[in-house]
Amino acid sequence: MIRYAKPTTVDEALALLGEASWRILAGGTDFYPAQGAKPFRENVLDINGLAALRGIAETEDHWVIGARTTWSDLVRHPLPAAFDALKQA
């Protein structure tokens, strides 16, 4: 039986990853088109509910950009000029 899970914490996601094989869904822009009309044959771990993986923060010596941070988040954030090329991408 194929499983679908949408954890709300990173710890919950890591626990799920430790217990079974999962195909990770993050956003879905490429996920669903790549699937096509084929039935799902793998467990799906939807990480879209992991708020801890989204955001931009400056630390004492570097910047942290979360894995779920969107392009819109990047463009809107007041990053230094060194990030201008990233924003234009």
HELIX and SHEET records of a PDB file:
HELIX    1   1 VAL A   10  GLU A   19  1                                  10    
HELIX    2   2 PHE A   31  GLN A   35  1                                   5    
HELIX    3   3 ALA A   51  LEU A   53  5                                   3    
HELIX    4   4 TRP A   71  ARG A   76  1                                   6    
HELIX    5   5 ALA A   81  PHE A   83  5                                   3    
HELIX    6   6 ASP A   84  GLN A   88  1                                   5    
SHEET    1   A 3 TYR A   4  ALA A   5  0                                        
SHEET    2   A 3 ASN A  43  ASP A  46  1                                        
SHEET    3   A 3 TRP A  22  LEU A  25  1                                        
SHEET    1   B 2 ILE A  56  GLU A  58  0                                        
SHEET    2   B 2 TRP A  63  ILE A  65 -1                                        
END                                                                             
